[in-house]
Amino acid sequence: MSSTKTAPGELSTDAPADIAAEWVRDLSEALAKGSASELERLFTEVATWRDFMAFQWDVSNRIGRDALVPFLLGLAADVNPRDFALTPLQEPALYEENIQAFFDFKTKDRVCRGYVFLVPNQGGFIAQTLQTQANGLQDFPESTGENRQEGKHHGLVMDRTRWLEDRAKQAAFEDSDPAVVILGAGHNGLALAARLKALDVPTLVIERKQRIGDTWRQRYASLALHSIIHVDHMPYVPFPPTWTSHTPKDKYADFLESYAKLLDLNVWTGTTFENASYGDETGEWTINIKREDGSIRELHPRHFIVASGVNGPPKIPAVEGLDTFAGEWAHSGEYQRAADWTGRKVLVIGSGVSAHEMSHDLYEHGADVTMVQRGATYVITFETFNKLWFGLYTEDQQFPVELADQIAYSLPNVSADAVHRQLVELAKEEDKELLDALEARGFTLEWGPEGTGIIGLHMSGRDSYQIDIGASALVADGRVKLKSGVELAEVRGNTAIFTDASTVEGVDLILFATGYHQLWDYVKPLLGGAAANIDKVYGRAPDGEYANTWRPTSQPGLWFATGFVGMARFHSKFTTLAIKAMEEGLTPVRTGGD
């Protein structure tokens, strides 16, 4: 194998493909033999392995060779990994003095792909990072490519029905129940519905808004996605090459609505989730929903996925006198048009992304804006954030999106923390001029939990960060006024009074960019006794993976899905494969890590 057979003098003539192929062969042989000693020689002492349902029906990871090897061998004994070969999708390549390679393989009932990062060791190469994932089920392929649906059957078909009638019947679920009900028709819910559709799992998405995409349409007018186009593709329908580099929120809303239409997804809009309970004996949910016409429908799916984001109701701080404020006030979720406030004085409470972008918008439309920074904020420019965190997703696409995703999610979260800390330090240098100017103005900066920046903040349920597209410069040079380290304590007439006794007079509008309550706190009372089996949603589980999110939970049939668009594209694959496996009896309905 390459870690022991390749002499140092031979490295310059060995192609990366030859080295990678030898490593993959040795991995295959070690697993087939169940040999711990042979497997140990393939990994560095600090190697990591992250598996997305290739070896078990859950997401798991191990850090360090001593933990990795016995865990991998134990799982391999049950699923018979075999047919290992380098994937034709991407040639192994040098990365500095290291080698990156992808390989295909199979386990018991799954079609899988692996990614390995090989580093030099004693004249050869051994693995520092291993990632494996299920890409499909051997006997139940997705209805894509050569497996696509017919659409219209040619020839003689007696009593032929029409496609439009068939679609209406499928979406109505009048004579049957869906196997899966998804709460929320945002990017998470639609990505899941699309993958379940391709796996022939009857699925219904319920959405309380009147139109798909209204969650985006009804937010402030200047909003756009905060990541570059190349990281925001949805499953099966990537953005066309003419798509704008930055996606305005109304454009994205229309895309989501079109996505559901193009992929024949069953979505009931104007539909409110009332409550749900799980039957331990039947293995089914009883879900009550209210349709747009006020009627109540009872559904009995085997799976219920909460995909309505991480946010519950808006947070409004208690402010004395707010009910008698002489001007107007609103939460950021209700704010729309800056042009309505030209020449007027606006107070923006908060200093995260929404606060900055509304301040930016208001200033551009001639408002007198004061931002109230209640606590420290992590600031990074849009360009720096996307260059450092999404460098795999570029215009020339060195890696296809599916392979870029595999690299991006190759490290266990705990190991990735160290990478995030390094990137935060690099970002400080990239954005130093802006950050220094902000601090000189009195703006208080932070760097995320243990220096992990946006990712650490997001996973800890905090939104105290700013991805800057111009607002921070307005704060730094004083065009947007700043009050830092204080809270709005009281309102008298049009005067705002703060906890340090300072005031701002003549306020016409107060905007609370103060975030939202956690979704779990809102949903939990609506799930009956099933809620007792869930301790938290999102954030870190004890095993370092996402708690009860994108994986089986400790409540059978209950799933949660939330995160950025790229997360939805990647993780939805494994959630839906697990559900399909349960539906086909490949694995029993079971509980996962929490």
Helices and strands as residue ranges (DSSP letters): G 8-10, H 16-33, H 36-40, E 43-52, E 59-63, H 65-79, E 82-86, E 93-95, E 98-107, E 110-121, E 124-137, G 145-147, H 163-172, E 180-183, H 187-198, E 203-206, H 214-217, G 229-231, H 249-262, E 267-268, E 272-279, E 284-290, E 296-299, E 303-306, E 311-314, G 322-324, E 328-331, G 338-341, E 345-349, H 353-364, E 368-373, E 378-381, H 382-389, H 401-408, H 413-430, H 432-441, G 449-451, H 453-459, E 465-468, H 471-476, E 481-484, E 488-492, E 495-498, E 503-504, E 509-512, E 516-518, H 519-523, G 524-526, G 528-533, E 558-560, H 565-583
